[in-house]
């Protein structure tokens, strides 16, 4: 049994297929992807943590057609291994350590309250409204804009750039979408180079020094682009997928309405239950054997994070949404040295959105079946109409 990335039924609900494959064995070869995929929690965790497996960037070809996209990734924290990764993470973490997340918390909570109030007003006026359009989409854009020091008048540029660039991570991408991702990469990189003198994370990163070391201009731009793509895509899809899951499991929505103290565990359960990132690749630098499957040097293996999150060996009743679940060792933010540097901020954003929703709209319900995005790697919705 395998899965077809072009099958709408699989895209809608991949988890039964993952369960069947995982029951056969922990690692499968996938012909369409052209690499083995790990499905158990143990095997996925090993893919993410084993130091014989790394993120080894290889320029997208033809190189002349993807100069901006390749530059961003060649200089990215995510696409490098030690010692380059160690150096980049040390410099970037120093800027995050200046209290950006806590500084942003009151703004994030006030913004979530305002966006949900707008959603409520639209529902009152029209009978229903799109939660992605009014809450899940604009919340991370505004937060990342504030974090990077993007002027309010320019923040409308961010979401289209992010949505276009991340298409490049899907398999079998049409040529016109790849070309659009390259254009967006170049435009966003050029824009970020204009922000170095404005207050915000970009100017903080410019100022960060570790002895005599500092981020190069290309590394600075690559970091800003990574923060937008990872920060926006993760947050918008956790909120969208998560609210959909809660509204389809009414007992859990009602429990969160009556017990808002469960917000921290609810956020973790929503990250687990329908992960916004389904697949993450690694490349072997030495021979590595995982669950009986050997990965040769220079070849890739992928961790199916959505499959790991439904492994019954780690999560009792894994297909049940349970916002009281603890412990909850999901892998949605990765693991090992590439664990998401923005995870604390993402958790603040998701919790703020959920708190505003259950407080202002406790009787929220689906107005119609949602429209899911057709992509597999980045899992999310196109629209989520609520009433």
C-alpha positions in Angstrom: 0.0 0.0 0.0 1.3 3.5 -0.9 -0.1 7.0 -1.0 -0.7 9.2 -4.0 0.1 12.9 -3.5 -2.4 13.7 -6.3 -5.3 11.8 -4.6 -7.7 14.3 -3.0 -9.0 11.7 -0.6 -5.5 11.1 0.7 -4.8 14.9 1.0 -8.1 15.3 2.9 -7.3 12.6 5.4 -3.9 10.9 5.2 -3.9 9.3 8.6 -5.7 6.0 7.9 -3.1 5.3 5.1 -0.3 6.2 7.5 -1.7 3.8 10.1 -1.8 0.9 7.5 1.7 1.5 6.3 3.1 1.9 9.8 1.5 -1.4 10.9 3.4 -3.2 8.1 6.8 -1.7 8.9 8.3 1.6 10.3 10.1 2.7 7.1 8.8 2.3 3.5 10.2 3.2 0.1 8.0 5.7 -1.7 8.4 5.5 -5.5 6.6 8.9 -6.2 8.8 10.7 -3.7 11.9 8.8 -4.7 13.0 8.2 -1.1 12.2 6.1 2.0 9.8 7.5 4.5 9.7 6.9 8.2 6.2 6.5 9.8 6.7 5.5 13.4 7.4 8.0 16.1 10.6 6.2 17.0 11.9 6.2 13.4 10.9 9.8 12.7 12.6 10.9 15.9 15.7 9.1 14.9 15.6 10.8 11.4 15.4 14.2 13.1 18.1 13.5 15.8 20.6 11.1 14.2 23.8 13.1 13.5 24.5 10.9 10.6 21.6 12.5 8.9 21.7 16.2 8.1 20.2 19.1 6.1 22.6 19.3 3.2 21.5 22.0 0.8 21.7 21.3 -2.9 20.9 24.2 -5.2 17.7 23.8 -7.2 18.5 23.5 -10.9 19.0 25.1 -13.3 21.0 27.2 -10.9 20.8 30.2 -13.2 17.0 30.2 -13.0 16.8 30.0 -9.2 19.5 32.4 -8.0 17.4 34.1 -5.3 15.8 30.9 -4.0 19.1 29.2 -3.8 20.8 32.1 -2.1 18.1 32.2 0.7 18.5 28.5 1.4 22.3 28.3 1.0 22.5 30.8 3.8 19.6 29.5 6.0 19.8 28.2 9.5 17.5 25.4 8.4 19.6 24.1 5.5 23.0 24.0 7.2 24.8 21.6 9.5 27.6 22.2 12.1 29.8 24.2 12.2 27.8 26.6 10.0 24.5 25.8 11.7 26.1 26.2 15.2 27.4 29.6 14.3 24.1 30.8 12.7 21.9 29.5 15.5 24.1 31.1 18.1 23.8 34.5 16.4 20.1 34.2 15.7 19.3 32.9 19.2 21.1 35.9 20.7 18.6 38.2 19.0 15.6 36.1 20.1 17.1 36.1 23.6 16.4 39.8 23.8 12.9 39.2 25.0 11.2 39.5 21.7 8.6 36.8 22.4 7.6 38.2 25.8 7.7 41.8 24.4 5.3 40.7 21.7 2.9 38.8 23.9 0.6 41.7 24.9 0.5 42.8 21.3 -0.3 39.3 20.1 -3.2 38.9 22.6 -4.6 42.4 21.8 -4.4 41.7 18.1 -6.1 38.3 18.4 -8.9 39.9 20.4 -9.3 42.6 17.7 -9.3 40.1 14.8 -11.8 37.8 16.5 -14.1 40.8 17.2 -13.9 41.6 13.5 -14.8 38.0 12.7 -17.8 38.2 15.1 -18.9 41.4 13.4 -18.7 39.8 10.0 -20.7 36.8 11.2 -23.3 39.1 12.7 -23.6 41.0 9.5 -23.4 38.2 6.9 -24.3 35.0 8.8 -20.9 33.5 8.3 -17.3 34.5 7.7 -13.9 32.9 6.8 -11.8 32.3 9.9 -8.7 32.0 7.8 -9.3 35.4 6.2 -10.1 37.3 9.3 -8.1 35.6 12.1 -5.7 32.8 11.2 -4.1 34.5 8.2 -3.6 38.1 9.4 -2.5 37.2 12.9 0.9 35.7 12.1 1.5 38.3 9.3 1.0 41.1 11.7 3.2 39.5 14.3 6.0 38.7 11.9 5.7 42.2 10.5 6.1 43.6 14.0 9.0 41.3 14.7 10.9 42.1 11.5 10.1 45.9 11.7 8.0 45.9 8.6 6.0 49.1 8.3 2.2 48.7 8.6 1.7 49.9 5.1 3.9 47.1 3.7 2.6 44.1 5.7 0.2 43.2 2.9 3.2 42.1 0.9 4.3 39.3 3.3 1.6 36.7 3.0 1.6 36.5 -0.8 5.4 36.2 -0.7 5.3 33.4 1.9 2.4 31.5 0.1 4.3 31.6 -3.2 7.8 30.6 -1.9 6.6 27.6 0.2 5.1 26.0 -2.9 8.7 25.1 -3.8 8.7 22.5 -1.0 6.0 20.4 -2.7 6.8 17.5 -5.0 6.1 17.8 -8.7 5.7 21.5 -8.7 4.6 23.0 -12.1 7.2 25.2 -13.8 5.1 28.3 -13.6 4.8 28.0 -9.8 8.5 27.4 -9.5 9.2 30.5 -11.5 6.8 32.5 -9.3 8.5 31.2 -6.2 11.9 32.5 -7.5 10.4 35.9 -8.3 8.9 36.1 -4.8 12.2 35.0 -3.2 14.0 37.8 -5.1 11.4 40.5 -4.2 11.3 39.5 -0.5 15.1 39.4 -0.2 15.4 42.8 -1.9 12.8 44.2 0.5 14.4 42.9 3.6 17.7 44.6 2.7 15.9 47.9 3.1 14.9 47.3 6.7 18.2 47.2 8.5 17.8 50.7 10.0 14.3 50.2 11.3 13.7 49.0 14.9 12.9 45.3 15.0 14.5 41.9 14.8 16.4 42.7 11.5 18.1 45.7 13.1 18.8 43.6 16.2 20.4 40.9 14.0 22.5 43.5 12.3 23.8 44.5 15.7 24.4 41.0 17.0 28.0 40.1 17.4 29.7 37.1 18.9 33.3 38.2 19.4 34.2 39.4 15.9 31.5 37.3 14.2 28.2 38.6 12.8 25.6 37.6 10.2 26.5 38.5 6.6 24.0 40.4 4.6 22.8 37.2 2.8 22.5 35.4 6.1 20.5 38.2 7.6 18.1 38.2 4.6 17.8 34.4 4.7 17.0 34.5 8.4 14.2 37.0 7.8 12.7 35.0 5.0 12.9 31.8 7.1 11.1 33.5 10.0 8.3 34.6 7.7 7.8 31.3 5.9 8.1 29.1 9.0 6.3 31.5 11.3 3.4 32.3 9.0 2.8 28.9 7.5 3.0 27.0 10.8 0.7 29.4 12.7 -1.9 30.0 10.1 -2.3 26.2 9.6 -2.2 25.2 13.2 -5.0 27.7 13.9 -7.0 26.6 10.8 -6.5 22.9 11.2 -6.9 23.1 15.0 -10.2 25.1 15.0 -11.6 22.7 12.4 -10.7 19.7 14.6 -12.2 21.3 17.7 -15.5 22.2 15.9 -15.7 18.6 14.6 -15.1 17.3 18.1 -17.7 19.5 19.9 -17.0 18.0 23.3 -13.4 19.3 23.1 -14.5 22.8 21.9 -17.0 23.0 24.8 -14.4 21.8 27.3 -12.0 24.5 26.2 -14.8 27.1 26.4 -15.5 26.0 30.0 -11.9 25.5 31.0 -9.6 28.0 29.4 -6.8 26.9 31.7 -6.4 23.9 29.3 -5.1 26.3 26.6 -1.4 25.1 26.9 -2.3 21.4 26.5 -4.9 22.2 23.8 -2.2 24.0 21.7 0.1 20.9 22.0 -2.8 18.6 21.1 -3.7 20.6 18.0 -0.1 20.6 16.9 -0.1 16.8 17.2 -3.5 16.0 15.9 -3.2 17.6 12.4 0.4 18.8 11.9 0.9 21.8 9.6 4.2 20.2 8.4 3.8 16.6 7.2 7.2 15.8 5.9 10.8 16.8 6.6 13.8 15.5 4.7 17.3 14.5 5.9 20.4 13.4 3.9 22.8 10.8 5.1 26.4 11.8 5.6 27.4 8.3 6.8 25.6 4.9 6.5 22.6 5.1 8.9 20.2 2.2 9.7 16.8 3.0 11.0 14.2 0.4 11.8 16.1 -2.1 9.6 16.4 0.3 6.7 19.9 1.5 5.7 20.3 5.0 4.2 23.4 5.3 2.1 25.6 8.4 2.2 24.3 11.1 -0.1 20.8 9.7 -0.2 17.7 11.1 1.5 15.1 9.8 4.0 11.9 11.7 5.1 10.2 11.8 8.5 6.4 11.8 8.1 5.6 13.9 11.1 1.8 13.5 10.7 2.3 9.7 10.9 4.6 10.0 13.9 1.9 12.0 15.7 -0.7 9.2 15.3 1.6 6.4 16.5 -0.3 4.3 19.1 3.0 3.2 20.6 3.4 6.7 21.9 -0.1 8.3 21.9 -2.9 6.2 23.4 -6.0 6.4 21.2 -4.0 8.5 18.7 -7.0 9.3 16.4 -8.9 10.8 19.3 -8.6 14.6 19.9 -7.9 15.1 23.6 -7.0 18.6 24.7 -6.1 17.2 28.2 -3.5 14.9 26.7 -0.2 14.9 28.6 2.6 14.1 28.1 2.4 15.0 24.4 5.8 14.5 22.7 4.8 15.4 19.2 7.4 16.3 16.6 5.6 19.2 14.9 8.4 21.6 15.7 11.1 19.1 14.8 13.7 17.7 17.1 17.5 17.8 17.6 19.6 20.7 16.5 17.0 21.9 14.0 14.2 22.3 16.6 12.2 25.4 15.6 13.7 28.5 17.0 10.4 30.3 16.7 8.3 27.6 18.6 7.7 29.8 21.7 6.3 32.6 19.6 4.1 30.2 17.6 2.7 28.8 20.8 1.9 32.3 22.0 0.1 33.1 18.8 -2.0 29.9 18.7 -3.0 30.3 22.3 -4.0 33.9 21.9 -6.2 33.1 18.9 -7.9 30.2 20.7 -8.5 32.2 23.9 -10.1 35.0 21.9 -12.3 32.6 19.9 -13.6 30.6 22.9 -14.2 33.8 24.9 -15.9 35.9 22.2 -17.5 33.2 20.1 -18.3 30.2 22.5 -21.1 29.0 20.2 -18.9 29.0 17.0 -19.7 26.3 14.5 -18.9 25.3 10.9 -21.0 27.1 8.3 -20.0 24.6 5.6 -17.4 22.0 4.8 -13.9 23.7 4.6 -11.8 23.8 1.4 -8.5 22.2 1.9 -5.3 23.2 0.2 -4.2 20.6 -2.4 -0.6 20.4 -1.2 0.7 17.6 1.0 3.9 18.8 2.7 2.4 22.0 4.0 -1.0 20.9 5.3 -3.7 23.5 5.6 -7.0 25.0 4.5 -7.9 27.5 1.8 -11.0 28.6 3.7 -12.9 27.8 6.9 -16.3 29.4 7.0 -17.8 29.6 10.5 -21.1 30.8 11.9 
